[in-house]
Amino acid sequence: MGLFDESRFVERIKFFDGQRLFAADLQSLEVFNREMRWLHNQSLHQPGIGRGYAVSGEKGNRQVTIEPGYAIDADGREIVLTQTQTMQVPPVSSDEKGRSIFFDLTVAYQETDLEEVEFRDGLCDTRGAIRLREAPVFCWVRLQQNDTGNLHPTTKFVKDLQEGRKIILARVEVLNCQLQQRISIVQRQSALPECGPHIACGTADPTPWAEVDLGDASQELGDFILLQAEIDTRAAGFQMTPCYSASIPGSRIITLETGDIEAAKAEFKVFLLDFLRILDPQPGKFTVFLLANYTNIANKESLAINMEPRGEAGAPEAAAARQDPTAQILTDFIKQNWHVNWMGVEG
């Protein structure tokens, strides 16, 4: 149980002159400060070793040496060893097939049964412990080896190891009650956050493109299309706004069909030059704008004439009313076929 589980409010304890204090008052102050410190550790670190806890042992040794160190478990609790300690190698000879047996040396926080190291007399013939000694709890976790040689912990300790309440310090191979080879520390995990950047990428497919109304500016831009889409990046787990980049894969020479108008059923090719711009970046999303300039390679003017609106008598309308159908055909094609590849770099 942590601070969030047990407290409805964060309250600051205050004292005044002449106040009558009980043991529970001072104890609650100590508990509150400890819980706040654990919350800090849990929020800014990961379960692992902060410093020290060096473990040494050579082939043939029957014990390993553990140096002083500092570690943090999944609940943010500090596991501190202040003096060098030795541990006997597990007294096993071999497994049922005559092979070496592997163990992980772990350390955990001592929750209960703390040693009472100092007592003091109180008023009215009372006496009680005033200091409890915290000491790391070391444990050898036996590993099982499957037919492919992979190692995994016994069922009893799987949850504690996975949840980070037991911290791995070293791995040993034991045969005939002694180390078969030098200990390994590859399995150790640091409590310090990773220094490298958090990089994630993804694909928005199909991309929910939406047309942007340019108003009067559309006449000045000419053969341009402007679309926008909101890209969801929540799966990346960014904590801060990353630096995003985006691209649209594929050829820029596109073959399109003109539609059902009898006079223009032939296919035509469009060359498209596009520009992407990212706006409003956030940890879980960003908006991408697509500005596309297109050129109809195959007889664009003839296509526009064949598909222009006609009056009641079937005669073409005025030139001012003509509209190039390529824009709408190309817009529909992009909405149905194009997707965005994106990448974000945080830190």
Secondary structure, 3 states (H helix, E strand, C coil): CCHHHHCCCCCCCCCCCCCCCCHHHHHHHHHHHHHHHHHHHHHHCCCEEEEECCEECCCCCCEEEECCEEEECCCCCEEEECCCEEEECCCCCCCCCCCCEEEEEEEECCCCCCEEEEEEECCCCCEEEEEEECCCEEEEEEEEECCCCCEEECHHHHHHHHHCCCEEEEEEEEECCEECCCCECCCCCECCCCCCCEEEEEEECCCCCEECCCCCHHHHHCCEEEEEEEEECHHHCCCCCCEEEEECCCCCEEEEECCCCHHHCCEEEEEEEEEEEEEEEECCEEEEEEEEEEEECCCHHHHHHHCCCECCCCCECCHHHCCCCHHHHHHHHHHHHCCEEEEEEEC
